[in-house]
Amino acid sequence: MYRSIGVIELKSIPKGVEAADAALKSAGVDVVTAHPACPGKYEIILTGSISNVQSAVDHVMGRFSDYVIDHSVMGR
């Protein structure tokens, strides 16, 4: 199976933790890392199949779009 990477950056640490939880529960993805990137920002990096990663990122974008700074999905 081909693996892909999804990256989401949020401008709120509490919402970032909530978004990471929502992403993991929405699709069959694994978390590579989820941590505060700098004061007030939170970074989530997910891995899995391209469809699952895209689904998880889309789910986060739908629920937390006001807090998302940027996002990207990179296929292999």
N, C-alpha and C positions, 0 to 999 in steps of 0.2 A: 504494500500500500504506500502511495506517495504521501508524504507529510508536508504540511504547510505551516506557516507562522502568521499569527494575527497579533497586531500591536494596537493598543488603545491607550491614549493619554487623557486623563481627566483633570479638571482644575479644582477638585475637592477630594481630600483624603477619605473622609467618611463615605462619600458617594462612590469613590473608587473601590473601597472594600465591598460595598453593596453591589456594585457593578461586576466585580470579579466573581462574587458568589452567584449572581444571576447568570453570568456567562457559563459558569461551570455546570449549573443546573439545567441550562437550556439545550445543550447539545453535548455530544460525546467528545469533549475536548479535554486536554490536560493543560495544567498551568505550568509554564516554564518558570515565570517569576511574576510576582505582584508586590510592588513596594512603592513607598514614597520616592519620587525621583528628585525632587527638590522641595523647598518649603511651599506647601499648598498644592502640590501636583502629585498625581498617582499614576503609575504606569503598570499596565497589564500585558503580559506576553503569553499567548496561548499557542498550542500546537495540536495537530490532528489532521484528519482528512480535509481537503479544501472545502467541501460542502459543509462539514461540521463547524469549521472555523468561521466560514462566512456566515453561517446561521447564528453562531454565538455573537459575532461582531454586530450583525444586524439587530439582534435582540437587545444588546446594550445600547446601540444607537437609537432604537425605538423608545427605550425607557429612560435613558440618561442623556439625551441629545443636548440639553441645556448645559451640561457639565463637560461634554467631550470637547477637547481641544483639537485632537487629530486622531485618525485611525488608518490602518493599512492592513491588507491581507496579501501575503506573498506566497504564491504557489511554488512548487519545486520546479 
